[in-house]
Amino acid sequence: MAATTRPRRSVLYMPGSNPRALDKARTLAADGLILDLEDAVAPDAKDDARRQVVEALMAGGYGDRELLVRVNGLATPWGQSDIVAAAKSGADAILIPKVESADMVRQVEATMNAAGAPAAMAIWCMIETPRGVLRAAEIADSTPRLAGFVLGTSDLAKDLHCAHTRDRQPMLTALGLCLLAARASGLAALDGVHLDLDDDEGFEHSCRQGQELGFDGKTLIHPKTIATANRVFAPTEKEIEWSKAIIAAHAEAVAAGKGVVVVGGRLIELLHVENARRLVDLAARIARLESALKDSSS
């Protein structure tokens, strides 16, 4: 599956130390879940959280949602054990925090390999420090296991000493550099969280900005934000209809030996057709995911 066409409109952080949250996650309409062993877990709860996350994953019931385990860094007392446990847990990917070099990714990969991680298990990287942003291109090319970036905008803002403004002007350089690196290497990219849970309008604005910038979806910290992220990051009916019209017109032109296609007065080139196919494919995958979720909850 292409890294950028799997639905990732909403990816919700779930604390690994909370069994009720891990169970509740099976019923939520998020496209993906980040089962967190790092920031959301206190030091004295790390071992229990690791066990609970592995047990939850082994028990299953999460349907077609994409499941990532955010481990602690290798330099911490828990990182090695986290990676070894996650490697054979059935998760889709391991998410590494505060990645600042390609070597860091390859060290995690070596630990995964030694622990027997399946070949299909991916690695995702949190880009959340200035050094990580500046080395994003190097990190993006670190290993074929790498599937995507998650932007850690809260930690990044702390390190930059910048403000959390509505339009995120202090963040745009970092967001752009990470998106460029991700897309150059065929990776997915998820926008950072919106911290103010009482600011519904601001959250939607942040989602819309992220979608316009090119992110695949939004990382979330509360289930109540899932519906908005799903709506904003999904192709609209108008976009889907237009995409299908472009694809059909291009196919007819190719069959007729024509080199130029005009749809609705617009000149259509192959690049437009490729993007149209991506949107139609994404819409179909979203429909299947939502149908499966509906069936599992009925």
C-alpha positions in Angstrom: 0.0 0.0 0.0 1.4 3.4 -1.0 2.5 5.3 2.1 0.5 8.4 1.2 -2.9 6.8 0.2 -3.8 4.9 3.3 -6.4 6.9 5.3 -4.6 8.8 8.0 -7.0 11.7 8.5 -7.2 11.2 12.3 -4.5 9.5 14.3 -5.2 9.5 18.0 -2.7 9.3 20.9 -3.8 6.8 23.5 -2.0 6.4 26.8 -0.5 2.9 27.2 -1.0 3.1 30.9 -4.8 3.3 30.7 -6.4 -0.1 29.9 -9.9 1.5 29.6 -8.6 3.9 27.0 -6.9 1.1 25.1 -10.3 -0.8 25.1 -12.3 2.3 24.2 -10.0 2.9 21.2 -11.5 -0.2 19.5 -14.8 1.7 19.1 -13.5 5.1 17.9 -13.7 6.3 14.3 -10.0 7.3 14.1 -8.1 6.1 11.1 -5.1 5.3 13.2 -4.0 5.0 16.9 -0.7 5.8 18.5 -0.4 3.6 21.6 1.9 5.7 23.7 4.6 4.4 26.0 6.5 7.7 26.1 5.2 11.2 27.1 1.8 9.9 28.3 3.3 7.5 30.8 4.9 8.3 34.1 8.3 6.7 34.7 7.0 4.3 37.4 4.2 3.1 35.1 6.4 2.3 32.0 6.7 -1.4 32.5 3.0 -1.9 33.2 2.1 0.3 30.2 4.4 -1.8 27.9 2.7 -5.0 29.1 -0.8 -3.6 28.7 -0.2 -2.3 25.2 1.2 -5.6 24.0 -1.7 -7.5 25.6 -4.2 -5.1 23.9 -2.6 -5.5 20.5 -2.4 -9.3 20.8 -6.1 -9.4 21.8 -6.9 -7.5 18.6 -10.3 -6.0 17.8 -8.9 -2.8 16.3 -10.1 -3.6 12.8 -8.3 -1.9 9.9 -7.0 1.0 11.9 -3.3 1.7 11.6 -1.6 0.9 14.9 1.6 2.6 16.0 3.4 2.1 19.2 5.4 5.1 20.4 8.3 3.8 22.3 10.7 5.5 24.6 14.1 6.5 23.0 16.9 4.0 23.0 18.9 6.2 25.3 16.3 5.8 28.1 16.1 2.9 30.5 12.9 1.6 28.7 13.6 2.1 25.0 15.3 -1.2 24.3 12.6 -3.2 26.1 9.8 -1.2 24.4 11.2 -2.0 20.9 11.7 -5.7 21.6 8.1 -6.0 23.0 6.5 -4.0 20.2 8.4 -5.8 17.5 6.2 -8.9 17.7 3.1 -7.3 19.2 1.1 -7.2 15.9 1.4 -3.4 15.6 1.8 -1.9 12.1 4.7 0.3 13.1 7.0 1.5 15.8 7.1 5.3 16.3 10.4 6.7 17.5 10.4 9.9 19.5 12.8 12.9 18.9 14.6 11.5 15.9 17.6 13.6 15.0 19.7 11.4 12.7 19.5 8.5 10.2 21.7 6.5 12.5 19.1 6.7 15.3 16.6 5.1 13.0 18.9 2.4 11.9 19.8 1.5 15.5 16.1 1.0 16.2 15.7 -1.0 13.1 18.6 -3.3 14.2 16.9 -3.9 17.5 13.6 -4.7 15.7 15.4 -7.1 13.4 17.1 -8.9 16.3 13.8 -9.1 18.1 12.1 -10.8 15.1 10.0 -7.9 13.8 8.1 -8.9 10.6 9.3 -7.4 7.4 6.1 -5.6 6.9 6.4 -3.7 10.2 7.2 -0.1 9.5 9.1 2.6 11.4 7.7 6.1 11.9 9.7 9.1 13.1 8.7 11.9 15.4 10.3 15.1 14.1 10.1 17.5 17.0 13.5 19.2 17.5 15.3 21.8 15.5 18.1 19.3 14.7 15.5 16.7 13.6 14.0 19.3 11.2 17.3 20.2 9.7 18.2 16.6 9.1 14.7 15.6 7.9 15.9 14.7 4.4 18.7 12.4 5.8 16.2 10.8 8.2 13.7 10.2 5.4 16.2 8.2 3.4 17.5 6.2 6.4 15.8 2.8 5.7 13.1 1.2 3.5 11.2 0.4 6.6 10.4 4.1 7.2 6.8 4.9 6.3 6.2 8.4 7.7 6.9 11.4 9.8 4.8 12.7 12.8 5.4 16.3 13.6 5.9 17.0 17.3 5.0 20.7 17.2 4.6 21.1 21.0 8.2 20.1 21.6 9.4 22.0 18.6 7.8 25.2 19.7 9.4 24.8 23.1 12.9 24.5 21.5 12.3 27.3 19.1 11.0 29.6 21.9 8.2 30.5 19.5 4.5 31.2 20.1 1.5 29.0 19.3 -0.3 31.4 17.0 -3.5 30.7 15.1 -1.8 30.6 11.7 1.4 28.9 13.0 3.6 31.4 11.2 6.6 30.5 13.5 6.2 26.8 12.5 5.8 27.1 8.7 9.5 26.8 7.8 9.8 23.6 9.9 6.5 22.1 8.6 7.5 22.8 5.0 11.0 21.3 5.4 9.5 18.1 6.9 6.9 17.8 4.2 9.4 18.3 1.5 11.7 15.6 2.9 8.7 13.2 3.4 7.3 13.6 -0.1 10.8 13.4 -1.7 11.1 10.0 -0.2 7.5 8.8 -0.7 6.6 9.0 3.0 3.4 9.9 4.7 3.3 13.0 7.0 1.1 13.8 9.9 0.5 17.2 11.4 1.1 18.0 15.1 -1.6 18.2 17.7 -3.8 21.2 18.6 -3.5 21.7 22.4 -6.6 23.7 23.2 -9.5 21.3 23.4 -12.0 24.1 24.1 -11.0 25.9 20.8 -13.2 24.0 18.3 -12.9 26.7 15.6 -9.2 27.0 16.1 -8.8 23.2 15.8 -10.7 23.1 12.5 -8.6 26.0 11.2 -5.4 24.1 12.1 -6.8 21.0 10.4 -7.6 23.0 7.3 -4.2 24.6 7.2 -2.5 21.3 7.6 -4.6 19.8 4.7 -3.8 22.8 2.5 -0.1 22.4 3.3 -0.2 18.8 2.2 -0.3 16.7 5.4 -2.2 13.4 5.2 -3.9 13.9 8.5 -3.8 15.3 12.1 -2.5 13.7 15.3 -5.1 14.1 18.0 -5.2 14.1 21.8 -9.0 13.7 22.4 -11.7 11.5 20.7 -14.0 14.5 20.3 -11.8 15.9 17.6 -11.9 12.8 15.4 -15.0 13.8 13.4 -13.6 17.2 12.4 -10.2 15.8 11.3 -11.9 13.1 9.3 -14.1 15.6 7.5 -11.4 18.1 6.7 -8.7 15.7 5.5 -11.1 13.6 3.3 -11.6 14.4 -0.4 -14.9 16.3 -0.9 -17.6 14.9 -3.1 -16.9 17.7 -5.6 -13.2 16.7 -5.7 -14.1 13.1 -6.2 -16.5 13.8 -9.0 -14.0 16.1 -10.7 -11.2 13.5 -10.3 -13.4 10.8 -11.9 -14.2 13.1 -14.8 -10.5 13.8 -15.4 -9.6 10.1 -15.3 -12.4 9.2 -17.7 -11.6 12.0 -20.2 -7.9 11.2 -20.2 -8.6 7.5 -20.8 -10.9 8.4 -23.8 -8.3 10.7 -25.2 -5.5 8.1 -24.9 -7.8 5.5 -26.6 -8.4 8.0 -29.4 -4.8 8.8 -29.8 -5.2 12.4 -28.7 -2.4 14.2 -26.9 -4.4 17.0 -25.4 -7.4 16.7 -23.0 -9.7 19.6 -22.0 -12.3 19.1 -19.2 -14.6 22.0 -18.3 -12.4 24.4 -20.1 -9.2 23.3 -18.3 -6.2 21.7 -20.0 -5.5 18.4 -18.3 -2.0 16.9 -18.1 -0.8 13.6 -16.8 0.1 15.1 -13.4 -3.5 16.1 -12.9 -4.6 12.6 -13.7 -2.1 11.1 -11.3 -3.4 13.3 -8.5 -7.0 12.5 -9.4 -6.3 8.7 -9.2 -4.7 9.3 -5.7 -7.8 11.1 -4.5 -10.2 8.5 -5.9 -8.1 5.7 -4.3 -8.0 7.5 -1.0 -11.8 8.1 -1.0 -12.4 4.4 -1.8 -10.1 3.3 1.1 -11.9 5.7 3.5 -15.2 4.3 2.5 -14.0 0.7 3.1 -12.5 1.7 6.5 -15.7 3.4 7.6 -17.8 0.5 6.4 -15.7 -2.0 8.3 -16.0 0.2 11.4 -19.8 0.4 11.1 -20.1 -3.4 10.7 -17.9 -4.0 13.7 -19.9 -1.7 15.9 -23.3 -3.0 14.8 
